[in-house]
Amino acid sequence: MNTEKDTIAAICTGLTGSGINIIRISGDNAFDIADKVFRSATGKKIADMGCFSVHYGYIEEPVSDSNNIGRNENVRTIDEVLLLKMKAPHSYTREDVIEIDCHGGILVTKRILELVLKNGARLSEPGEFTKRAYLNGRIDLSQAEAVIDIINAKSNFALKNSVKQLKGQIKDKIIALRERLISKTAYIEAALDDPEHISLDGFTDELEPEMKIVLSELNKLIASSDDGRLINEGINTCILGLPNAGKSSLLNALLEEDRAIVTDIAGTTRDVLKETVTFSDVVLNIIDTAGIRDTEDVIEKIGVDKAKKEAENANLILYVVDLNEGLNEKDCEILKEIKDKKIIIVYNKSDLSSGSDNTVDKIAKVDSAGSVMISSLTGEGIDELKNMIKSLFYSGSITNEEDVIITNERHRELLISAKQSVDNVISGIEAGVSEDFLTIDMMDAYEALGRIIGESVEDDLADRIFKDFCMGK
């Protein structure tokens, strides 16, 4: 990432045909560059415009031929636009910023950007606007990462949590924990420097409960990361079952469209089929698999092996059983092989059930999170299944506005590192370790937490984070 303080520019909307597109310019020369390409309808120069104002006018470029279509013989009009002026430090990057709202044609948008670059701006790197906001102190690193999470949010849960992080919820929590650590560390250091006036007698009796509070808060944040990963990435869901149980029909019912081929012929599905389903703010990354059975068909056997592999990586197994057949020995054998997974038994084809007393007898008791009877054909029981999935993974606490939920793996790893250091402090207190040695682990925890918000972060790490952003952000 180029860290020079030159002026950067990029298209910050999707480059598709649309009502408008936006070109953003940021840096010390943003106003001068805008003056070279923009002519206000009132004749005002950028310097004479209000600090936070919108102006109507034209993007123009010099021409040398006599067949130009501009408003005078020396320039060609490219587009009529609105120009927004934002003066530092009150802008997204805390630099002087110009945004040009032009018509949404791909050609005209590219022409305007090329003209801006020709007049002194440099094309921005991916995420460079947000990186400048971070480097200039407008946001911390956790807030910068929340920006890309907002862009990539797949559900309202994910969006709501990312907005809370952008508003500084994680930053505030981290700052509070660091303050507890640094205040106690500072006291120990002061006492070691001036033992005549500052005593450490009995200080560990005060330090231990304080460190246990920090440890408890760290444990809560780390525990929230399981929910956080599901919120951001979705629940990896594998549909399993014997051939012709109705797995593909269930996928179609959840998608509310005929995505998978459905026939009465066992073994129709030969490969895995991956789809994403969103309902009630829950995102399911669904994998429909081949029916599991012993087979001599080489292609079908590959599909069966893939099904077993996908089951190993899933958060949730929807195990589909033909209600009229009930669970048989092969079903029970497969279910016993599935280790440490949340399983819902889905009894399909309730619309074809005879309604006899034998139906209940065929629903065997197996180790699962629950069971539900559905008809993939009529939709009966699908809502019940969705509610069961939601309650299985999401407790009511994740909708609490006050809860801090960790969704970023980098944050989780640093929290675990901080926790280990605080554990060492508590163990050291119990073992009677001297206070000067305790401060080593306390500062390790302090620095690990600081890396979450970017208090001390290597340039190459920052580059890796921001290069995942889209251009213009």
N, C-alpha and C positions, 0 to 999 in steps of 0.2 A: 504494500500500500504506500503510495506517495504521500509523505507527511509534510511536504512543502506547503507554505501558506499561499499558494497561488489560487486563482479564482477558478472554480469548477462549475460545470454545467451538465445537465442531463435531462432527458425526457422522464418525467416522474409519473406518467400515467401509462396504462397498457397501450402499446403501439398497435392499435386496431382502429378501424373506422368507428367513430363515435361522435357524440355531440361536441365535446371539446377535448383537447389535450393540453397538458401543462409542461412547459419547459422551465426548469428551476436553475437559477444562477446564484452562487454563493461565494463571497470572498471580498477582499479589499477593493477590487476593481469592478465589482458587479454593477454599480451605478454608471460608471464610465462606459462599460461595454454596452449596457442597455441604451445609453444615449446615442451610441453609434448605429443602433439598428431600429430604434423605436422613435416615431414622430407622433407626439400627442396631438389630438384634434384641436386643442387649445393653444398649441405652440409652446407649452411649458417644457423646460428642461427637467431632468430627473432631480437635480439639486434643488430646484424650486418647489418641488412637490412635497406634500405633507409626509411625515415619517411613516405613517401607516395608512396608505391611501390606495385607491383603485382609479385607473385612468384609461380612457378610451382613446384608441389611436391606431396606427398602422406600423407594421414591420416592413421596412424598406431596405433595398440594397442598391448600391451605385451601378449604373450601367454605362456602357460606352456606345451602344448602338442607338440608332434613331427610331427604332421600332418598339421602344419600351412602352409599357402600359401604366407607368407610374403617374403621379400627380404633377410632376414637372419633368423636364427633359433630361435630368441627371440621375433619376432614381427609378427603380421598379418596385411597385407595391407587391409584396408577397401575400399578405393577409391583413385583415382588420382584426384587432385583438383587444383584450383587456390586460393592462399591466398592473401588478401589485408590487408596491414598494414597502419593504420592511427594513428598518434601520437597526443595526447592532446596538445593544446586545439583545434586543427584544425580538428575536427570530428563532426559528428551529435550530439553527447552527450557532447562534450568538454572533453571527457575522452579518454584514450587509447582504440582503437577499432580494432578488427580483424573481417574480414568477410571471410568466407570459401565458395567458389563457388564449389559445388559438382555436380555430376550427379543427375538428377531430380527424381530418384526412391524414393518412400516413405520409403522403408526399409533402404536404405543406408543413407538417410537424418536423420532418427531417430537414427540410430546407431552412427552417428557422433555426434549428439547432446548429446546422452547418455554418450559418451566418454568425451565430454567437461565438462558435469556436474560432472562426476565421478572424474575429475581432478581439481575440485575446484570452478567451476562456480555455480551460482544459477539460476534456471529457472526464467525468468523475469515475472513480472505481466503484464497484458494487458496495453499497453501504457507507460510502464516504461522507454523505451528508450527516448520517446518524453518528458516525465516528467523530466528526467534528463537534457535534453536539456534546458527545462524551468528553472529548479532549478539552473542550472549552468550558466544561463544568456545568452544563445545563442539566444533564442527566448522569446517573451513575451507570456502571456496566450492567447491572441487573435490569435497569430500566431500558437500556439499549437493547438487551436481549428480548425484553418484553415486546418491543416494536415488531420484531420478526414473528414472534408468537401470535400477535394480533393479526398480522397479514396471513399467517398460515392456519388460523383457528378453524377447526372443523365443526364446532358446536358452540352453543351459547355458553355452556359451562367453561369451555376453553377460552372463549372471548372474554367472559366476565373475569376470569382469573387473570388473564393477561393484562386487562385494563387495570386491575387492582395492583399488579406488579409495576405497571407503567406509572401509576400514581405514587409509587414509592413504598408500598406495603412491605416488601422484603427488605428494602434499604433501611426503613425505620426499625424493623426487628433486629437486623444485623448490627446497626449502630448501637442499639440498647444493650445487646449482649457484649459488644466490644467495650462499651463504657464500664460495664461491671468488671471485666477482665483488667482493663488498663488502670482503673482507679485503685484496685488492690495491688497490682504490680507496682504502681508508682509509690504507694505507701511503703512497700517492702524496700524498694530501692532507696527511698528517702531515709528510712530507718537504718539501712546498712551504711549510708553515707554519713549520718549524724546520729549515732547510737546514744549519745549523751542526752539528746533532747527528744528523740522519738523511740519508743520502746516497742519491741515485737513480742513482749511477754503476753502469752495467751492469744496472740493474733490468729493462730490457726483455728481457734475455737470460733472466731468470727468468719474466717475465710472458708471453712468447710461448708457451712450451709449456703454461703453465697455461690460456691462452685457447684453445689448440688442443684441450685435453681438454674444456673446456666446449663448444666447437664440435662435437666428435665426439659428445658426449652429446645435444646438441640435434638433430643430424642423425638419430641413432637414434630419438629420440622422434617426430620429424616423419615419418620413414619408416614407423613403426609405425601412423601414422594411416590408411594405406590399408587395412590389415587391420582396424583399429578401426572404420572406417566400415562395412565388410562385416559385422563381428560385430554391431554395433548395428542396422544398417538391413536387413541381408540382401543377397543377391546378386541384382541386377536381371537376370533371365534372360528372353530372348526366344526363343520357338520359331518358327523360320522354315523355309520349304521350299516346294516347288511344291504345287499343289492335289493332294489325295488321297495325299500321301506318308505320312500318319499322324500329323500334328502333334497333333490333338485326342486321338487315341488315346494318344499319349505323355503328354499332360497328365493324362488319366484314370489312366494307369498310375502316374505319380508321385504323384498324389493318393490312389490306391487307392480311387477311387470314380468313378462315371459323372457327371462334372460337365459335360463338353462333349458336344455332339451329334455323333455319329459316323455317317456314311453312306458309301455307295460313290459318291455323287454329288460330283464335283469342284466346289469352290466353296461347300460347305455353310457354312463359317465365313465370315461377312461382316464381323464386327467383332472387336475385340480382347477377350479374356477374361482377367481378372486373378485369380490365386489365389496363396496362400502355402503352401509345402510346407516342412516341417521334417524332417530326418533326420540322424542322427549329429551333432547340434549345429550343423548347417548349415541356414540359412534361405534358401530361394529365393523371390524375388518373381517368379512366373512370369507371362509374358504370352503367351497363345496367339493367333496372328495368322492373318489370312486368307492363303490360298495365293497366292504371288506369280506372277502371269502377266499377260499383256496381255489386256484384256477390254473389251468395249463396254458391259457392264452397269454403270450409274452407281453403284449401291450397292456392288457388288463392288469397283469401282475405288477408292472411298473407303476400303474395308477394306484394299486393297493399299497405298494411300498411308500409312495409319496404321501398317501393319506395318513399312514402311521407316523411318518416324519413330521407332517404338519401338526398332528395331534400333540407331539412332544413340545412344540413351540407355542401352543395356544394358551390363552388365559381362560378360555371357556370352551367346553365341549357341549354341543347340542347333539345328543345321541338319539337318533330317530328310529322308532320302532313301529312296525305295522300293528295297530291296535287289535286287529282281528287275528293276528298271529301271536301277539304277546312276546315277552322276552323268552328266548330259548337259550340253550346251553352255549351256543356260539356267541350270543350277545353278552352273556355273563362272563365268558372267557375274555372277550375284548375289553369289557369294562374293568376287569381285574388288572389288566395290563396298563391301564391309564393311571399314572401315579401323580398325586399332588395337583390335581386339576379340579376346577369347579365344573361339575357335570349337571346338566339338566336333561332328564329323560323326556323326550317329546314323543308321545303316543299319537301317531298320525292316522288319518283316514277314519276319523270319528263319524264322517258322513256315511261310510260304508258299514259301520258297525251294526251287527244284527240286533243290538239292544238286549241280548240275552244275559242271564246272570253269569254266564261263563266269561263275559268280557272283564269283569272285575277280577276274576280268578287269574286272568292272564297277565295282570299288572303285578309283576313280582317286586318284592322288596329288595332294592339294591342300594349300595352306598352312593348317594348322589345329593346334590343340593336341593332337589325337588323334582317334581314331575308335573306335566300338564298334558291334557288331551286337546288335540287340535284337528282341524280339517284344512289342509293346505288349499283344497278346492274351494270351499265356501268361506274361508277366513275365520271360522269359528275357533276361538281359543288363542288367536294370534296376539290380541291385545293383552291377554293374561300372560302369555309368554314374555312379551316385551316388559311388562311390569315386573315380572319375576327376575329378569336379567338386570333391570335397573336397581332393584332393591338388593340384589346379590352383590353388586359392585359398589354402589354409591350409597353411603349413609347420608342422613339429612344434614350432617355437619358441613358437607362440602358446599352447600348453598349459603352458609353463614357468611355474611359480608366481612366479619371480623377475622375469619380463619385465614391463616397464611398457608398456602399449598405450594409445595416445591414441585415444579414441572421440568426443571432443567437438570440434566444429568451432571453437568459441571458443578452446579450448586450442591447437589447431593453429595458428590465425592468430597468437596471441601468441607461440608458439614460433618461428614464422617471423620475426616482428618481432625477437625476441631474437637469433636467428641472424644476421640482417642487421647488427645492431649489433655483435655479436662479430666478424663478418667485417670490419667497418670498423676494429675495434681491431687485428686482425692485419695488415690492409693498412696501417694507420697506423704500426705498429711497423716494418714492412718499408720504409716510405717515410721513416722517421726523424722522424715527428711527435712533438712534445714531449708529455711525460707528462700535463700538465694538460688537453690536448685529448683524450687517450685516455680520460680518466675520464668525459667526456661520453657517449661511446658505451657505456662500461661501465655507467654508471648507467641509461642507456636500456634496456639488456638486463636489468638488475636490476629495474627497475620493470615491464617487460613480463612478466617471470616472476612478479612479485608480484601482478599482476592475475589470474593463473590461480588463485591460492589466496585471493584477496580481500584482500590486504594494502592495496591502494589501488584501490577500485572505486566508480564513481559510483552514487548511489542509484537512478537510473533504470535502470541495467543490472541491479542486484540485483532491482528490481521485475519486470523482464522475465523474468528467470530463474525467479523463484519463482511467477509467475502461471501458469506452465505446469504447476504441480503440481495434484494433485486437492485438493478441499476436505477438510480434516481432517488433512492431512499438512504 
